[in-house]
Amino acid sequence: MRSSQKSPVRRDSFLDVVRAGAIVAVVGQHWIMPVLGYQDGHLATGNALATPGWWLVTWLSQVMPLVFFAGGAANLLSLRRAPAVRDWLGARVQRLLLPVLPLLAVWLAVPPLLRGAGVPEQPVEVAGAIAAQLLWFLAVYLPTVLLTPLLARAHQRWGLAVPAALAAAAVLVDIARFGDTPLIGYANALFVWLAVHQLGFHYADGRLGEFGRRAAAGLSVAGFGVTALLVAFGPYPASMIGMPGAPVSNMSPPSALLVSLAIGQVGLLLAVRPELNRLAATPVAGAALRWLGPRFMSIYLWHMPALVAVAGVAVLGLGYATPEPGTPLWLAMLPLWVGAAAAVLGRLLRVFGRFEGMPLPRPARQAPVWQLACAALLGATGLLGLAAGGFTTPEGGTLADSPLPWVALVLTAFLLTRMGSAGEQAGGGVVQDGPQERFPEAGVGGPARDRPQLGGVGVGNVREIGAQHHPIRDPRQ
């Protein structure tokens, strides 16, 4: 697939606002959720959103559908403007994996250091699990990127039939999941998110982008209405994130309910798109978007380690216990808690944020597509293993029980993107913009950096890939 589009067009502020709003929402939710206490070497954990009636908040705060929607739009736009699929895929996989490498290096060292400092084993295991669990999103997003060229051709040929078919497949998976084969539900880690990703294609092509306020509002009502009916009369829980002790989760594995939730959320944002574009044009919001843009991945990867650091000092070191959620004391302490986590995250970004925009010298030979595909799949496998097992080795565990094999897969995947095969000469294809390779993207717009469109994501249960659960949980439970 080669692009015939040469003329730059203006940047789509709406996608920028959606991504920025998503990352802010996920960070805020994850920092607000923990209910913590510490006694006799054991860290007790809970979820503030388990408070009765607070499930309704998750219908808006579960921003994973918006992440895949915005990512689909940006992926299609950047792919169409790329000189070739190989150039696009190589840059995308590299830019997804590179910021992960310092996180892996740091968290291979942190658990032994904590143990050496006298921290009991259970809080160490929790810390290692929390630092790794958000990697589940990248484990899903890498195959999504890999499939984007094929999905783009399917979109061009069959249009709305593609997300409809994917959504139908998700429904069939749920029928089997709630029947006698629960493990088949994990197939929806692809069907559900690919369906929402495909909706982003329809925004990029102008179909959804041309919706007026009334049509968008109708779409939102339909999406949220179907979601409400499925919750009321189907097997789905009301919360869009996993809750402690709940027998069923809409995120572990993802359920077809998230497709209708995505339609509701996307319609709602499209209905207020003129207001969002005007907001993006203001000096303050514009400055915030420019600051967030180069840091989406870094904020995503490091905001939970920042929470772990604050919890370690406050809860383990100072004996702080979270007040009852919703009480005046909880509301009074919340700004201090969030402010402390934000301060720690700011310091982490100063150190590790540079990796997200680090210039990568072009290899002498460009890796072929098959090699890049292997890199994406190896990287996804390694990240999935880390998300499931965390960064700690169980007491008495062997090398096979440690995170090292999974880390090795991720590192191998990154190296494969940098190693060309004989006879494959590096082509032009990547627009050079200062120190970083990039493709034009996120437009109807001018060029935009080729960054992973993460925006924000939900937290995964430390033992259940894809669950947006309470952010700190005893992994021994």
KEMARFI-272477 format. One line per field, with one value per residue: x, y, z of N, C-alpha, C in turn; residue in one letter. Coordinates in steps of 0.2 Angstrom, whole numbers. Example, Ala and Ser with C-alpha at 12.3 -4.5 7.8 and 13.67 -1.06 7.14 Angstrom:
% KEMARFI-272477
n_u: c(66,64)
n_v: c(-28,-11)
n_w: c(39,35)
ca_u: c(62,68)
ca_v: c(-22,-5)
ca_w: c(39,36)
c_u: c(66,64)
c_v: c(-16,0)
c_w: c(39,39)
r: c(A,S)
END
This chain:
% KEMARFI-272477
n_u: c(4,4,5,-4,-6,-1,-2,-1,-13,-24,-22,-31,-40,-49,-46,-34,-39,-47,-38,-29,-39,-42,-30,-28,-40,-38,-27,-31,-42,-35,-27,-36,-44,-38,-40,-32,-23,-11,-4,5,15,7,-1,-17,-30,-41,-55,-61,-71,-80,-89,-106,-117,-107,-103,-109,-100,-90,-95,-91,-78,-71,-61,-55,-62,-62,-49,-45,-53,-48,-35,-37,-42,-31,-21,-26,-25,-11,-6,-10,-3,9,25,26,20,29,38,29,25,37,41,30,30,43,41,32,38,50,49,46,57,66,57,57,70,72,62,67,77,71,63,73,80,70,67,80,80,72,58,43,38,25,20,31,28,16,19,28,18,9,16,18,6,-1,4,-3,-11,-3,1,-10,-12,-1,-3,-15,-10,-2,-11,-18,-15,-21,-34,-37,-38,-49,-58,-59,-65,-77,-83,-94,-98,-87,-84,-96,-96,-86,-91,-102,-95,-89,-101,-105,-94,-96,-108,-103,-94,-102,-108,-103,-89,-79,-66,-65,-68,-58,-54,-61,-52,-47,-58,-67,-59,-54,-65,-69,-58,-60,-70,-64,-58,-69,-72,-60,-62,-72,-86,-92,-86,-93,-105,-119,-124,-136,-137,-126,-129,-140,-134,-126,-136,-142,-131,-128,-140,-142,-132,-137,-148,-143,-136,-146,-154,-146,-131,-122,-111,-115,-104,-91,-78,-67,-73,-69,-71,-81,-91,-91,-83,-83,-71,-62,-62,-63,-79,-93,-101,-94,-93,-105,-104,-94,-99,-109,-100,-92,-102,-107,-95,-94,-105,-102,-92,-89,-88,-77,-67,-66,-61,-49,-42,-40,-27,-23,-27,-22,-8,-8,-11,0,10,6,6,19,21,12,14,24,18,8,15,22,13,7,19,22,11,14,25,21,12,20,28,18,9,15,27,23,11,-2,-19,-32,-46,-64,-71,-79,-82,-81,-68,-61,-62,-56,-43,-40,-35,-22,-16,-17,-10,3,6,6,17,28,26,30,43,48,45,54,66,63,55,61,64,54,54,66,79,81,93,93,92,105,100,83,71,62,44,39,48,46,33,35,42,32,23,31,35,22,19,29,25,13,15,23,13,4,12,20,34,41,49,43,44,56,55,60,72,63,51,53,53,62,63,52,55,66,60,53,64,71,61,62,75,74,66,76,85,90,87,98,101,90,87,87,73,67,54,51,46,57,59,66,74,67,60,45,28,16,1,-14,-23,-35,-26,-11,6,9,16,23,17,13,-5,-11,-17,-26,-29,-37,-34,-27,-32,-21,-19,-27,-28,-33,-42,-50,-46,-46,-32,-22,-18,-17,-7,-6,-19)
n_v: c(-6,10,27,40,52,68,81,91,92,99,97,86,92,86,72,74,79,69,58,65,67,54,49,57,54,40,40,48,40,28,33,37,26,16,8,7,-2,-6,-19,-29,-33,-36,-30,-23,-22,-13,-6,9,12,2,5,6,11,18,12,18,28,22,20,30,33,21,21,13,9,22,24,14,18,31,27,19,28,36,27,23,35,38,27,27,38,34,29,16,0,-7,2,10,0,-4,7,10,-2,-1,11,8,-2,4,14,5,-2,5,4,-10,-12,-5,-11,-24,-23,-17,-25,-34,-24,-18,-29,-31,-19,-23,-24,-32,-48,-49,-36,-33,-41,-37,-24,-27,-33,-23,-14,-20,-24,-15,-17,-26,-20,-16,-28,-32,-22,-22,-33,-28,-17,-24,-30,-20,-15,-25,-24,-12,-13,-22,-13,-4,-11,-17,-9,-4,-16,-24,-20,-23,-37,-41,-37,-46,-58,-56,-57,-70,-76,-73,-79,-92,-91,-88,-100,-116,-115,-106,-101,-97,-84,-76,-74,-63,-52,-49,-48,-39,-27,-25,-22,-10,-2,-2,6,18,20,23,36,42,42,50,47,45,57,66,67,76,86,81,68,62,63,54,42,40,39,27,18,18,15,1,-4,-3,-11,-23,-25,-25,-36,-46,-56,-48,-38,-22,-13,-6,-10,-22,-29,-31,-48,-50,-61,-61,-51,-37,-34,-44,-58,-46,-41,-42,-32,-20,-15,-9,0,8,14,22,31,36,42,52,60,65,72,84,89,101,110,104,106,120,122,116,125,136,145,139,126,122,122,112,101,101,98,85,77,72,63,53,39,37,43,34,22,25,30,21,15,27,28,17,20,31,25,16,24,32,22,10,16,27,23,27,25,22,33,29,28,41,48,64,65,57,64,75,71,66,76,78,65,63,74,71,59,64,73,64,56,67,68,56,56,66,59,47,50,54,43,41,49,47,48,37,29,26,9,0,-9,-11,-20,-34,-36,-48,-51,-40,-43,-55,-49,-40,-50,-58,-48,-45,-57,-57,-46,-49,-60,-54,-45,-54,-61,-52,-42,-49,-63,-78,-84,-96,-99,-103,-99,-100,-96,-83,-65,-64,-72,-67,-54,-55,-59,-47,-39,-45,-44,-30,-29,-36,-27,-18,-24,-27,-38,-47,-39,-32,-16,-1,10,26,33,37,51,64,73,84,76,64,50,50,48,57,60,58,67,76,81,90,85,73,66,50,41,29,27,29,36,32,19,5,-3,-19,-34,-42,-55,-58,-56,-42,-37,-23,-19,-17,-6,-11,-26,-41,-53,-66,-70)
n_w: c(0,-5,-3,-12,-8,-6,-2,13,26,37,55,65,78,86,88,95,107,112,114,123,134,137,142,153,160,163,171,182,187,191,201,210,214,223,239,253,266,279,289,300,290,279,265,263,252,241,231,227,218,220,229,233,219,213,201,190,186,179,167,159,163,160,148,138,126,119,117,108,97,94,91,80,70,69,65,52,45,46,40,27,22,23,14,12,18,25,30,38,47,53,60,69,77,83,90,99,107,112,123,133,137,146,157,160,163,175,183,184,193,205,214,220,227,235,244,249,257,267,265,267,259,253,250,241,230,226,222,211,203,200,193,181,176,167,155,148,139,128,124,117,108,99,90,85,78,69,61,55,41,34,39,34,21,20,26,15,6,11,21,33,36,41,55,60,58,66,78,79,80,92,100,98,104,117,120,120,130,142,142,142,140,146,144,131,130,130,117,113,116,105,95,101,103,90,83,88,85,71,70,72,59,51,56,52,38,36,38,51,55,49,55,62,76,81,75,80,94,94,90,102,112,107,108,123,127,122,129,143,142,140,152,161,157,153,155,160,171,180,181,172,174,181,197,214,219,211,201,187,174,164,158,159,153,139,136,124,127,128,115,112,122,118,106,112,119,109,101,110,112,99,98,105,98,91,102,109,99,99,112,111,104,112,122,134,134,122,125,134,127,118,127,132,121,116,126,129,130,139,151,152,155,167,177,186,193,199,208,215,222,230,238,244,252,260,265,269,275,283,289,284,281,269,270,272,256,248,260,270,275,266,254,257,259,246,236,241,240,226,221,227,220,207,207,209,197,188,191,187,173,169,169,162,151,140,132,124,114,108,96,83,74,57,51,42,33,29,39,33,30,35,46,54,58,65,75,81,86,95,104,109,115,125,133,137,145,155,160,166,175,182,189,198,206,212,229,230,217,200,186,176,181,183,178,168,156,149,147,139,127,124,122,112,102,99,95,83,75,72,64,48,34,23,7,8,6,15,14,9,17,30,37,42,56,65,78,78,70,60,54,44,53,62,56,49,45,47,47,60,75,75,85,98,99,113,124,135,147,154,170,172,180,190,188,178,162,154,163,170,185,203,207,215,221,231,225,228,231)
ca_u: c(0,8,1,-4,-8,5,-3,-3,-19,-24,-22,-38,-39,-54,-43,-30,-43,-49,-32,-27,-44,-42,-24,-30,-45,-36,-22,-35,-46,-31,-25,-42,-47,-35,-41,-26,-21,-5,-3,9,18,2,-5,-24,-32,-48,-57,-66,-77,-84,-94,-113,-119,-102,-102,-111,-94,-86,-98,-87,-71,-68,-59,-52,-65,-60,-42,-45,-56,-44,-30,-39,-42,-24,-17,-27,-22,-4,-4,-12,1,16,27,25,18,35,40,24,25,43,41,25,32,48,39,28,42,56,48,45,63,68,53,59,77,71,59,71,81,67,61,78,81,65,69,86,78,68,51,40,38,19,20,35,25,10,22,30,13,6,21,18,0,-4,7,-8,-14,2,1,-16,-12,4,-7,-19,-6,0,-17,-20,-15,-26,-41,-38,-41,-56,-63,-60,-70,-83,-85,-97,-99,-81,-85,-102,-95,-82,-95,-106,-91,-89,-107,-104,-89,-99,-113,-100,-91,-107,-111,-99,-82,-77,-59,-65,-70,-52,-54,-63,-47,-46,-64,-70,-55,-53,-72,-69,-53,-62,-75,-60,-57,-75,-71,-55,-65,-77,-93,-93,-84,-98,-111,-121,-125,-142,-136,-121,-133,-144,-129,-124,-142,-142,-125,-129,-147,-141,-128,-141,-153,-139,-134,-153,-157,-141,-127,-116,-112,-116,-98,-87,-71,-68,-73,-66,-75,-87,-90,-90,-80,-83,-64,-58,-60,-67,-86,-96,-104,-89,-94,-110,-102,-89,-104,-111,-95,-90,-107,-107,-90,-95,-110,-99,-85,-87,-85,-70,-62,-65,-57,-42,-40,-38,-20,-21,-29,-17,-2,-8,-11,6,14,4,7,25,22,7,16,28,13,4,19,25,9,6,25,22,7,17,30,18,9,25,30,13,5,20,32,20,5,-8,-24,-37,-52,-69,-72,-85,-83,-77,-61,-58,-62,-51,-36,-39,-30,-15,-14,-16,-4,9,7,8,24,32,26,33,50,49,45,60,71,62,51,65,65,48,55,73,80,83,96,90,96,108,95,76,68,56,38,38,52,42,27,37,44,26,20,36,34,15,19,33,22,7,18,24,7,1,16,23,41,44,50,40,49,58,54,66,72,57,46,55,51,67,61,47,59,70,56,52,70,72,57,64,81,71,64,82,90,87,90,103,97,84,90,82,70,64,48,49,48,62,57,71,77,63,56,38,24,11,-4,-19,-25,-36,-21,-4,10,9,22,21,17,7,-11,-13,-22,-27,-31,-39,-30,-28,-31,-14,-18,-32,-26,-38,-47,-48,-48,-43,-25,-17,-21,-13,-6,-7,-26)
ca_v: c(0,16,33,45,59,72,88,91,94,102,92,85,93,82,66,76,80,62,55,68,66,47,48,60,50,34,41,50,34,23,36,38,19,11,8,3,-2,-11,-22,-35,-36,-37,-24,-24,-18,-12,-2,14,12,-4,9,6,16,21,9,22,32,18,20,36,32,16,24,9,10,28,23,10,22,36,24,16,34,39,22,23,41,38,21,30,43,31,27,8,-4,-9,8,11,-5,-4,13,9,-7,2,16,5,-5,7,16,0,-5,7,1,-17,-12,-3,-16,-30,-21,-14,-30,-36,-18,-18,-35,-29,-14,-25,-24,-39,-51,-48,-29,-33,-45,-32,-18,-29,-35,-17,-10,-24,-26,-11,-20,-30,-16,-16,-35,-32,-16,-24,-37,-23,-13,-28,-32,-13,-15,-30,-21,-6,-16,-24,-7,-1,-16,-19,-4,-5,-24,-26,-19,-27,-44,-42,-37,-52,-63,-55,-59,-77,-78,-72,-85,-98,-90,-89,-107,-121,-114,-99,-98,-94,-77,-72,-72,-56,-47,-46,-46,-33,-21,-23,-19,-3,1,-1,12,24,20,27,43,45,42,56,45,47,63,71,67,82,85,77,61,60,61,48,37,40,36,20,14,18,11,-6,-6,-3,-17,-29,-25,-26,-42,-50,-59,-43,-34,-15,-10,-8,-12,-28,-27,-37,-53,-51,-68,-59,-45,-35,-33,-50,-55,-41,-43,-38,-26,-14,-12,-4,6,12,17,27,36,40,47,57,65,68,77,90,90,108,113,101,109,127,121,114,131,140,145,135,119,120,121,106,96,100,95,78,74,68,60,49,32,38,44,28,17,26,33,16,15,33,27,12,24,35,20,13,29,34,17,6,20,32,20,30,20,26,33,27,32,46,52,70,64,54,69,80,68,65,81,77,59,63,78,67,54,68,75,58,55,72,67,50,58,70,54,42,52,55,38,41,53,46,47,30,29,21,4,0,-13,-11,-26,-36,-36,-55,-50,-35,-47,-59,-44,-38,-56,-59,-42,-46,-63,-56,-41,-53,-64,-49,-43,-60,-63,-46,-41,-52,-70,-80,-87,-103,-100,-104,-94,-100,-92,-76,-61,-64,-75,-63,-48,-57,-59,-41,-36,-48,-41,-23,-29,-38,-21,-14,-29,-29,-44,-46,-38,-27,-9,4,15,32,32,40,59,66,79,85,70,58,48,50,49,61,56,61,73,78,86,90,79,72,62,43,39,25,31,26,40,30,13,2,-7,-26,-38,-44,-62,-59,-51,-38,-35,-17,-21,-12,-6,-15,-32,-46,-58,-73,-72)
ca_w: c(0,-6,-3,-17,-5,-4,1,20,28,44,60,68,85,90,90,100,113,114,117,129,139,139,147,160,164,166,177,187,189,194,207,215,215,228,246,256,273,280,295,301,284,274,262,262,246,239,226,229,214,222,233,230,215,209,195,184,184,175,160,156,165,156,142,133,119,115,115,101,92,92,88,73,66,68,61,45,42,45,35,20,20,23,8,11,24,29,34,43,52,57,64,74,82,87,94,104,111,114,129,138,139,153,163,161,166,182,188,186,199,210,219,225,231,241,248,253,262,273,264,267,252,250,247,235,225,224,218,205,199,198,188,175,174,162,149,144,133,122,121,113,103,94,85,81,73,64,57,52,34,31,41,30,14,22,27,9,2,14,25,40,37,45,62,62,58,72,84,79,82,99,103,98,109,124,121,122,136,147,142,145,138,148,142,124,131,129,110,112,117,98,92,103,102,83,81,90,81,65,70,70,52,49,58,48,32,36,39,57,56,46,59,65,83,82,73,85,100,93,91,109,115,105,111,130,128,121,135,148,141,141,159,164,155,151,160,161,177,178,181,166,176,186,204,219,221,206,197,180,173,157,155,160,147,137,133,118,130,127,109,113,126,113,102,116,121,103,99,115,110,92,99,108,95,90,109,110,95,102,118,109,101,118,123,139,132,117,128,138,122,116,132,133,115,116,133,130,131,146,156,153,158,173,182,191,197,203,213,220,226,235,242,248,258,264,268,273,279,288,292,282,278,265,273,268,250,248,266,269,276,259,249,259,258,239,232,243,237,219,220,228,214,201,208,208,190,185,191,183,166,167,168,157,146,134,128,120,108,107,89,81,68,52,50,35,29,32,41,29,34,39,52,58,60,70,81,85,90,100,109,112,120,131,137,140,151,161,163,170,181,186,189,204,205,218,233,228,210,196,181,172,185,184,172,163,149,145,146,134,121,122,119,105,97,98,91,76,71,70,60,41,31,17,1,9,7,19,9,12,19,36,37,47,59,70,80,78,64,61,49,45,56,66,53,42,48,45,50,67,77,74,92,99,101,119,127,142,147,160,173,171,185,190,186,173,157,151,168,173,192,207,205,219,224,233,219,231,232)
c_u: c(4,3,2,-5,-2,4,-4,-10,-19,-25,-29,-37,-44,-50,-37,-33,-45,-44,-30,-32,-44,-36,-25,-35,-43,-31,-26,-39,-41,-28,-30,-44,-44,-38,-36,-25,-15,-5,0,12,13,-1,-12,-26,-39,-49,-62,-72,-81,-90,-101,-115,-114,-100,-104,-105,-90,-89,-94,-80,-68,-67,-56,-55,-63,-53,-41,-48,-52,-38,-31,-39,-35,-20,-19,-25,-15,-2,-5,-7,9,18,26,23,24,38,36,25,31,43,36,27,38,46,35,33,48,55,47,52,66,64,55,66,76,67,62,75,77,66,67,80,76,66,75,85,74,60,48,39,31,18,25,32,19,14,24,24,9,10,20,11,-3,-1,3,-10,-9,2,-5,-15,-7,1,-12,-16,-4,-5,-20,-20,-20,-33,-42,-41,-48,-61,-64,-65,-77,-86,-88,-98,-93,-82,-91,-100,-90,-86,-99,-101,-90,-95,-107,-99,-92,-104,-109,-96,-96,-110,-106,-91,-80,-70,-59,-66,-63,-50,-57,-58,-45,-52,-67,-66,-54,-60,-72,-64,-55,-67,-70,-58,-63,-75,-66,-57,-70,-84,-95,-92,-89,-105,-113,-122,-131,-141,-131,-125,-137,-140,-127,-130,-143,-137,-126,-135,-146,-137,-132,-146,-149,-137,-141,-155,-152,-136,-121,-117,-112,-109,-94,-79,-73,-69,-71,-72,-81,-86,-89,-87,-81,-76,-60,-61,-65,-74,-88,-100,-100,-90,-99,-108,-98,-94,-107,-106,-93,-96,-108,-101,-91,-100,-108,-93,-84,-85,-78,-65,-61,-60,-50,-39,-38,-31,-19,-22,-24,-10,-2,-8,-4,11,12,6,13,26,16,9,20,23,9,8,21,20,7,13,25,17,10,22,27,14,14,27,24,10,10,25,28,13,-1,-13,-29,-43,-58,-71,-79,-86,-79,-70,-57,-57,-57,-44,-34,-34,-23,-12,-13,-10,3,11,9,15,29,32,30,41,52,49,51,66,69,58,55,66,59,50,63,74,83,87,93,95,99,103,88,74,62,50,37,42,49,36,29,39,37,23,25,35,27,15,23,29,16,10,20,18,3,5,19,30,44,45,47,45,50,57,61,67,66,51,47,52,56,66,56,51,63,66,55,59,72,67,59,70,79,69,70,86,86,90,94,98,91,87,85,80,69,58,46,51,52,60,61,74,74,60,49,35,19,5,-9,-22,-32,-31,-14,0,9,14,19,22,12,1,-14,-18,-23,-30,-33,-34,-32,-28,-24,-13,-23,-31,-33,-43,-45,-51,-45,-36,-20,-21,-16,-13,-7,-14,-29)
c_v: c(6,22,38,52,62,78,87,94,96,96,92,86,88,75,68,76,73,58,58,67,59,46,51,56,43,35,43,44,30,26,36,31,16,13,4,4,-7,-13,-28,-38,-37,-31,-26,-19,-18,-7,3,14,6,-1,8,12,19,18,13,26,28,18,26,35,26,18,20,9,16,28,19,14,27,33,21,22,36,33,22,29,40,32,24,35,41,29,20,5,-5,-4,10,6,-5,2,12,4,-4,7,14,1,-1,10,11,-3,-2,5,-6,-17,-10,-8,-23,-29,-19,-19,-32,-30,-17,-23,-33,-23,-16,-25,-31,-42,-49,-41,-29,-36,-40,-27,-21,-31,-28,-14,-14,-24,-22,-13,-24,-26,-16,-23,-36,-27,-18,-28,-33,-19,-17,-30,-25,-13,-19,-27,-15,-8,-18,-18,-4,-5,-16,-14,-6,-13,-27,-26,-23,-35,-46,-42,-43,-58,-62,-58,-67,-80,-78,-77,-91,-97,-91,-96,-111,-120,-107,-96,-95,-87,-73,-70,-65,-50,-45,-44,-40,-26,-19,-20,-12,1,2,5,18,25,24,34,46,46,47,54,47,54,68,71,74,81,80,69,58,58,55,42,35,36,29,16,13,14,4,-8,-7,-9,-23,-30,-28,-33,-47,-53,-54,-39,-26,-11,-12,-9,-18,-26,-33,-42,-54,-57,-67,-52,-43,-33,-39,-56,-50,-44,-39,-32,-19,-11,-7,2,11,16,23,33,40,45,53,63,68,73,84,91,97,112,110,105,116,127,120,120,137,140,139,127,117,119,114,100,95,97,87,74,70,64,55,42,32,39,37,22,18,29,28,15,21,32,22,16,28,31,17,18,30,28,12,10,24,29,23,24,25,27,30,31,35,50,59,69,61,60,74,78,67,69,80,70,60,68,75,62,58,71,70,56,60,71,61,52,62,65,49,44,53,50,38,44,52,45,40,31,24,15,3,-4,-13,-18,-28,-36,-43,-54,-45,-39,-51,-54,-42,-44,-58,-54,-43,-51,-61,-51,-45,-57,-60,-47,-48,-61,-58,-47,-45,-60,-73,-84,-94,-104,-100,-99,-94,-96,-85,-72,-61,-67,-70,-56,-49,-57,-52,-37,-39,-45,-34,-24,-32,-32,-17,-18,-30,-35,-42,-44,-33,-20,-5,9,21,31,36,47,60,73,80,78,64,56,48,50,54,57,61,67,71,83,86,85,79,66,55,40,34,29,28,29,37,23,10,-2,-15,-29,-42,-52,-63,-54,-48,-35,-28,-18,-16,-12,-9,-21,-37,-52,-65,-75,-75)
c_w: c(0,-6,-9,-14,-3,-1,8,21,35,49,63,76,89,92,95,107,116,117,123,135,141,144,153,164,167,172,183,191,193,200,212,217,221,235,250,263,274,288,295,294,278,271,260,256,244,233,227,225,215,227,229,226,211,202,189,182,179,168,156,157,162,149,136,126,115,113,108,96,89,88,81,68,64,64,54,42,41,40,28,18,21,16,7,18,28,33,39,49,57,62,70,79,86,92,100,109,115,121,135,140,145,159,165,165,174,186,188,192,205,215,223,229,237,246,253,258,267,271,264,260,249,247,241,229,222,220,211,200,196,193,181,172,168,155,145,138,127,120,116,107,98,89,81,76,67,59,53,45,31,33,36,23,15,22,20,5,5,19,32,41,41,52,64,62,64,78,85,82,90,103,104,103,116,125,123,129,142,147,146,143,140,145,135,124,129,121,109,114,110,95,94,101,94,80,82,86,74,64,69,63,49,51,53,41,31,37,46,58,53,50,62,73,85,81,78,92,100,93,98,113,113,108,119,131,127,127,141,148,142,148,163,163,153,156,162,167,175,178,175,167,180,193,208,220,216,202,190,179,166,154,156,159,144,134,127,120,128,120,109,117,122,109,106,118,115,101,104,113,104,93,101,104,93,97,110,106,97,108,116,106,106,119,129,137,126,120,131,133,119,121,133,127,114,122,134,133,138,151,158,157,165,178,187,195,201,209,218,224,232,240,247,254,262,268,272,277,284,291,290,279,275,269,269,262,251,254,265,270,269,254,251,258,250,235,235,240,230,217,222,222,208,201,207,200,186,185,187,175,164,166,162,151,140,130,123,113,106,99,88,75,63,51,43,30,32,33,36,33,38,46,57,61,66,77,85,89,96,106,112,117,126,136,140,146,157,164,168,176,185,185,195,203,212,222,231,221,206,191,177,175,186,178,167,156,145,143,140,127,119,119,112,100,95,93,83,72,69,65,53,39,24,11,2,11,11,14,13,15,26,36,43,50,65,72,79,71,65,54,50,48,60,63,50,42,45,48,58,69,77,81,93,102,108,123,134,142,154,163,172,178,185,188,180,168,154,156,170,180,196,207,209,223,226,228,222,232,226)
r: c(M,R,S,S,Q,K,S,P,V,R,R,D,S,F,L,D,V,V,R,A,G,A,I,V,A,V,V,G,Q,H,W,I,M,P,V,L,G,Y,Q,D,G,H,L,A,T,G,N,A,L,A,T,P,G,W,W,L,V,T,W,L,S,Q,V,M,P,L,V,F,F,A,G,G,A,A,N,L,L,S,L,R,R,A,P,A,V,R,D,W,L,G,A,R,V,Q,R,L,L,L,P,V,L,P,L,L,A,V,W,L,A,V,P,P,L,L,R,G,A,G,V,P,E,Q,P,V,E,V,A,G,A,I,A,A,Q,L,L,W,F,L,A,V,Y,L,P,T,V,L,L,T,P,L,L,A,R,A,H,Q,R,W,G,L,A,V,P,A,A,L,A,A,A,A,V,L,V,D,I,A,R,F,G,D,T,P,L,I,G,Y,A,N,A,L,F,V,W,L,A,V,H,Q,L,G,F,H,Y,A,D,G,R,L,G,E,F,G,R,R,A,A,A,G,L,S,V,A,G,F,G,V,T,A,L,L,V,A,F,G,P,Y,P,A,S,M,I,G,M,P,G,A,P,V,S,N,M,S,P,P,S,A,L,L,V,S,L,A,I,G,Q,V,G,L,L,L,A,V,R,P,E,L,N,R,L,A,A,T,P,V,A,G,A,A,L,R,W,L,G,P,R,F,M,S,I,Y,L,W,H,M,P,A,L,V,A,V,A,G,V,A,V,L,G,L,G,Y,A,T,P,E,P,G,T,P,L,W,L,A,M,L,P,L,W,V,G,A,A,A,A,V,L,G,R,L,L,R,V,F,G,R,F,E,G,M,P,L,P,R,P,A,R,Q,A,P,V,W,Q,L,A,C,A,A,L,L,G,A,T,G,L,L,G,L,A,A,G,G,F,T,T,P,E,G,G,T,L,A,D,S,P,L,P,W,V,A,L,V,L,T,A,F,L,L,T,R,M,G,S,A,G,E,Q,A,G,G,G,V,V,Q,D,G,P,Q,E,R,F,P,E,A,G,V,G,G,P,A,R,D,R,P,Q,L,G,G,V,G,V,G,N,V,R,E,I,G,A,Q,H,H,P,I,R,D,P,R,Q)
END
